[in-house]
Amino acid sequence: MGTIWFRASLALLGVGAFWLAILLQRRPHGSRRKERKSRPQKAKARPARQPVRQPARVHRSRKRKSLLWRGVLLLCLIWALSQAGRELGRLWGGERETLPGEGLAQGGALAAESAGGPDFASLGLEAPILYLEREGEVLYEKNADRPTAPASTTKLLTALTVLDWLDPKTTITVGPEAEWPEPDASRAWLAQGDRMSLRQALIALLLPSGNDAAWTLAVAGGRAIAGQELTEEQAAQKFVEEMNRKAEQLGAEDSHFVRPDGYDAEGQYTTARDLARIGRHALENETLAEILGMGESTETWASGRQVTYQNSNLLLRPESPWYDSRAIGLKTGSTDQAGCCLVSALRLGQDVCLCVVMGDSEEGRWRDTAALFDRLGEG
């Protein structure tokens, strides 16, 4: 409201300045004319002094300057009136002001607040990319369609893709691809020759966010897709191609993936809205829904190793300050290009609420997510 009256006052000042300038330019000429008329007549014997005439170019210069100033004032007036008109139109039309840089979806947060729902815009969230939906209804969004690096949130799509081609009970063997991840990548510490079920490999992929598990699943999945024995490199490439087809099938049309682990790569990007679509489909898969909701898992592999993994999603860890008993997933991610990311899900009564936070700080992704979820209440 303050902005509206400020701009309306600006418009009134512009009008006043415009007319004041005109009056100030006219007044001196009128005064001189009156002075000349009031002067007494001089004696006839003494010839009258001829008025000094200014050169024509001086008159033209003054006229141009006068027109220039009037033009500048007129432009300022037009701008001020347009700003005031826009703000008054918003006021009379019932539209409220939003925070700078926030894009509230039509029918989303704006509709929720007007109906007395949660006020998300006043939270002061730090993440540059945010998305919140409840059973498909957008509650809040900020740059939800801006392309961004996906980081390990990619692994949701990796898991969905491999389950299209392999049964969770299928036994897979880890090959040399387990050594492909970069030194600073997250790992599940698989070793060449390890044997485990596909379900156990998915746990290694999703809980500790193992990049080595991502490449292992890509090779196994790529060979299943091709129906023949391929090299590890060929199989992984085949699998990534299938990942992009799967993304398009799920409606994530503004995404493109280059690696199954989501590590930064040229030409790899996604959006918060696409990740929400992928996350919702992951929750609809019984196997993935179970794994994504685990805070911790202990498994014994076919090769004899017993492993315990804790979920990198702190919303699911009771000992964490960010623990939320309503949380049912989903996936963390963190790279130089993506920043710290979190795709999370909450069960509110019979509804499922999905939240995507991208490009945040390490603590910020938990704080922003918690702030959005807390504003929802208990459902």
C-alpha positions in Angstrom: 0.0 0.0 0.0 2.9 2.4 0.8 4.3 1.9 -2.7 0.9 2.8 -4.3 0.6 6.1 -2.4 4.2 7.0 -2.9 3.8 6.7 -6.7 0.5 8.5 -6.7 2.2 11.4 -4.8 5.0 11.3 -7.3 2.5 11.8 -10.1 1.0 14.8 -8.4 4.4 16.3 -7.9 5.1 15.8 -11.6 1.9 17.6 -12.6 2.8 20.5 -10.3 6.4 20.7 -11.6 5.1 20.7 -15.2 2.7 23.6 -14.7 5.1 25.6 -12.5 7.7 25.4 -15.2 5.3 26.9 -17.7 4.3 29.7 -15.3 7.9 30.6 -14.5 8.7 30.8 -18.2 5.7 33.1 -19.0 5.9 35.4 -16.0 9.1 37.5 -16.9 7.8 38.3 -20.4 4.5 39.6 -19.0 6.2 41.7 -16.4 8.4 43.4 -18.9 5.5 44.2 -21.1 3.7 45.9 -18.1 6.8 47.8 -17.2 7.1 49.2 -20.8 3.5 50.3 -20.8 3.8 52.1 -17.4 6.8 54.2 -18.3 6.2 57.9 -18.9 6.5 59.3 -22.4 9.8 61.0 -23.0 10.1 64.6 -24.5 9.6 64.8 -28.2 12.7 66.9 -28.6 14.8 64.0 -27.4 14.7 61.1 -29.8 13.6 57.8 -28.3 16.3 55.2 -27.8 15.8 52.2 -30.1 15.4 48.9 -28.3 18.3 46.6 -28.6 17.3 43.6 -30.6 18.7 40.2 -29.9 19.9 38.2 -32.8 17.4 35.7 -34.2 19.7 32.8 -33.3 19.5 33.8 -29.6 15.7 33.7 -29.7 15.8 30.3 -31.4 18.3 28.9 -28.8 16.1 30.1 -25.9 13.1 28.6 -27.6 14.8 25.3 -28.1 15.9 25.2 -24.4 12.4 26.0 -23.3 11.0 23.2 -25.4 13.6 20.8 -24.2 12.8 21.4 -20.5 9.1 21.2 -21.2 9.7 17.9 -23.0 11.7 16.4 -20.2 9.1 17.5 -17.6 6.4 16.0 -19.8 8.2 12.7 -20.0 8.6 12.6 -16.2 4.9 13.4 -15.9 3.9 10.6 -18.2 6.1 8.1 -16.4 4.8 9.1 -13.0 1.2 8.9 -14.2 1.7 5.5 -15.7 3.3 4.2 -12.4 0.5 5.6 -10.3 -2.2 4.2 -12.7 -0.6 0.7 -12.6 -0.5 0.7 -8.8 -4.0 2.1 -8.4 -5.2 -0.5 -10.9 -3.7 -3.3 -8.8 -5.2 -1.9 -5.7 -8.7 -1.6 -7.2 -8.3 -5.0 -8.9 -7.6 -6.7 -5.5 -4.0 -7.7 -6.3 -1.5 -7.6 -3.4 2.2 -6.9 -3.6 4.6 -9.7 -3.5 8.2 -9.9 -2.3 10.9 -9.0 -4.8 12.1 -11.9 -6.9 9.3 -14.2 -5.9 7.1 -15.7 -8.6 3.8 -16.9 -7.0 1.9 -19.2 -9.2 -1.5 -18.3 -10.3 -3.9 -20.3 -8.2 -1.0 -21.3 -5.9 0.3 -19.4 -2.9 -1.8 -16.4 -3.9 -5.0 -18.3 -3.9 -4.1 -20.1 -0.6 -3.5 -16.9 1.2 -6.6 -15.2 -0.1 -8.6 -18.1 1.2 -7.0 -17.8 4.6 -4.3 -20.4 3.9 -0.6 -20.4 4.8 1.4 -17.2 4.1 4.5 -18.5 2.4 5.7 -15.2 1.0 6.5 -13.7 4.4 8.9 -16.4 5.3 12.0 -14.7 3.8 13.3 -17.9 2.2 16.9 -17.8 1.0 17.0 -20.5 -1.8 16.9 -19.0 -5.3 14.7 -21.9 -6.6 11.8 -23.3 -4.6 8.7 -25.3 -5.3 5.9 -26.6 -3.1 2.9 -28.6 -4.1 0.2 -30.6 -2.4 -1.5 -33.4 -4.3 -0.7 -31.7 -7.6 -1.8 -28.2 -6.5 1.0 -25.6 -6.5 1.1 -23.8 -3.1 4.3 -21.8 -3.7 7.0 -21.4 -6.3 10.0 -19.3 -7.0 11.9 -19.7 -10.3 10.5 -23.2 -10.5 11.2 -23.4 -14.3 14.7 -22.0 -14.1 17.3 -24.5 -15.5 19.7 -25.7 -12.8 22.2 -28.4 -12.3 20.5 -31.4 -10.7 23.2 -32.9 -8.6 22.3 -36.2 -6.9 18.6 -35.5 -7.2 19.2 -37.2 -10.6 19.3 -40.5 -8.8 15.5 -40.5 -8.4 15.3 -40.8 -12.2 18.2 -43.3 -12.3 16.2 -45.6 -9.9 12.9 -45.2 -11.8 14.7 -46.0 -15.1 16.5 -49.2 -13.9 13.2 -50.5 -12.3 11.6 -50.4 -15.8 14.1 -53.1 -17.0 15.2 -55.1 -14.0 13.3 -56.8 -11.1 14.2 -55.7 -7.6 15.3 -59.3 -6.8 17.7 -59.5 -9.7 21.3 -60.1 -8.6 23.9 -57.8 -10.0 27.6 -57.8 -9.9 29.7 -54.7 -9.4 32.3 -54.2 -12.1 35.1 -51.6 -12.8 32.5 -48.9 -13.1 32.6 -48.6 -9.3 35.9 -46.7 -9.6 34.5 -44.1 -12.1 33.3 -41.5 -9.6 35.4 -38.4 -9.0 37.5 -38.3 -5.8 35.1 -35.7 -4.2 31.9 -37.7 -5.1 29.7 -39.3 -2.5 30.1 -43.1 -2.4 28.5 -46.3 -1.1 32.0 -47.9 -1.1 31.1 -50.7 -3.5 34.0 -52.9 -4.7 34.5 -54.8 -7.9 33.1 -58.3 -7.5 30.5 -57.4 -4.9 27.1 -59.1 -5.5 23.8 -57.9 -4.3 20.2 -57.7 -5.3 19.0 -54.7 -7.3 16.9 -53.6 -4.3 20.1 -53.5 -2.2 21.9 -51.6 -4.9 19.1 -49.0 -4.9 19.6 -48.6 -1.1 23.3 -47.9 -1.8 22.2 -45.4 -4.5 19.6 -43.5 -2.5 20.6 -43.5 1.2 24.3 -42.6 1.2 23.8 -41.2 -2.4 26.5 -43.5 -3.8 27.8 -42.4 -7.2 29.5 -45.8 -7.5 26.1 -47.4 -7.1 24.7 -45.1 -9.8 27.3 -46.3 -12.3 26.8 -49.9 -11.3 23.0 -49.6 -11.9 23.6 -47.8 -15.2 25.8 -50.6 -16.5 23.4 -53.3 -15.4 20.4 -51.4 -16.8 22.1 -50.5 -20.0 22.8 -54.2 -20.8 19.3 -55.1 -19.9 18.0 -52.4 -22.3 20.3 -53.5 -25.1 19.6 -57.2 -24.5 23.2 -58.0 -25.1 26.6 -57.8 -23.5 28.0 -54.4 -23.9 31.2 -52.8 -22.5 30.7 -50.8 -19.3 31.0 -47.5 -21.3 28.5 -48.6 -23.9 26.0 -49.9 -21.4 26.2 -46.7 -19.3 25.7 -44.5 -22.4 22.7 -46.7 -23.4 21.2 -46.2 -19.9 21.6 -42.4 -19.9 19.7 -42.3 -23.2 16.9 -44.3 -21.7 16.9 -41.9 -18.6 16.2 -39.0 -20.9 13.4 -40.9 -22.6 12.0 -41.8 -19.2 12.1 -38.1 -18.1 10.1 -37.1 -21.2 7.6 -39.8 -20.5 7.2 -38.5 -16.9 6.5 -35.0 -18.2 10.0 -33.6 -17.2 10.5 -32.0 -20.6 12.7 -29.2 -19.4 15.5 -31.5 -18.2 18.4 -33.3 -19.8 20.7 -35.7 -18.1 24.3 -36.7 -19.0 25.3 -38.9 -16.1 23.4 -41.3 -13.9 24.9 -39.9 -10.7 24.1 -36.2 -11.4 27.7 -35.0 -11.0 28.2 -31.7 -12.8 28.5 -32.1 -16.5 28.1 -29.8 -19.5 24.6 -30.0 -21.0 23.0 -31.4 -17.9 20.1 -29.5 -16.3 16.7 -29.8 -14.8 14.0 -27.6 -13.1 12.3 -27.7 -9.7 9.0 -28.4 -11.4 10.5 -31.4 -13.3 12.1 -32.8 -10.1 8.7 -32.6 -8.4 7.2 -34.7 -11.2 10.0 -37.2 -11.0 9.7 -37.3 -7.2 6.0 -38.0 -7.3 6.4 -40.9 -9.7 9.1 -42.3 -7.4 6.7 -42.3 -4.5 4.2 -44.2 -6.6 6.7 -47.0 -7.0 6.3 -49.4 -4.0 10.0 -50.4 -3.9 11.3 -46.9 -4.1 8.7 -45.5 -1.7 9.9 -48.0 1.0 13.6 -47.2 0.4 13.2 -43.4 0.2 11.5 -43.4 3.6 14.3 -45.2 5.4 16.4 -43.3 7.9 18.9 -46.2 8.1 19.3 -49.6 6.6 21.4 -52.7 7.3 21.7 -55.4 4.6 23.7 -58.5 4.0 24.7 -58.9 0.3 24.9 -62.1 -1.7 28.7 -61.8 -1.7 28.6 -61.9 2.2 29.2 -58.3 3.1 27.0 -56.7 5.7 26.6 -53.0 5.2 24.8 -50.2 7.2 23.8 -47.0 5.5 22.3 -43.9 6.9 20.1 -41.7 4.8 21.6 -38.3 3.8 18.1 -36.9 4.2 18.2 -35.4 7.7 14.4 -35.1 7.7 14.3 -38.9 8.2 16.9 -39.2 10.9 15.4 -39.0 14.5 18.7 -37.8 16.0 18.8 -34.9 13.5 17.6 -31.4 14.5 15.7 -31.3 11.2 13.9 -34.6 11.8 10.2 -34.4 10.8 8.0 -37.4 11.7 5.8 -36.6 8.7 8.6 -36.9 6.2 8.6 -39.8 3.7 11.6 -38.9 1.5 13.1 -38.1 -0.9 16.6 -37.1 -2.1 19.5 -34.8 -1.3 22.0 -33.4 -3.8 25.1 -31.2 -3.7 27.6 -30.0 -6.3 29.5 -26.9 -7.1 27.1 -25.9 -9.9 23.9 -27.0 -8.2 24.6 -25.8 -4.7 22.8 -27.7 -1.9 19.5 -29.3 -3.0 16.7 -31.2 -1.4 13.7 -32.9 -2.9 11.5 -33.9 0.1 8.0 -35.3 0.7 5.6 -35.0 3.6 2.5 -37.0 4.4 -0.3 -34.7 5.7 -3.4 -36.8 6.4 -4.3 -38.5 3.2 -2.3 -36.0 1.1 1.3 -36.0 0.0 3.2 -32.7 -0.1 6.4 -32.3 -2.2 9.0 -29.6 -1.8 12.0 -28.8 -4.0 14.8 -26.5 -2.8 17.7 -25.9 -5.2 20.9 -23.8 -5.0 20.7 -23.3 -1.3 23.4 -23.4 1.4 24.0 -26.6 3.4 22.0 -25.4 6.4 19.6 -23.3 4.2 18.1 -26.2 2.4 17.0 -27.7 5.7 15.9 -24.4 7.2 13.9 -23.4 4.1 12.3 -26.8 3.7 11.3 -26.9 7.4 9.9 -23.3 7.2 7.6 -24.3 4.3 6.5 -27.6 5.9 5.9 -26.0 9.3 3.6 -23.4 7.7 1.5 -26.2 6.4 0.6 -27.3 9.9 -0.5 -30.9 10.6 -2.7 -31.1 7.5 
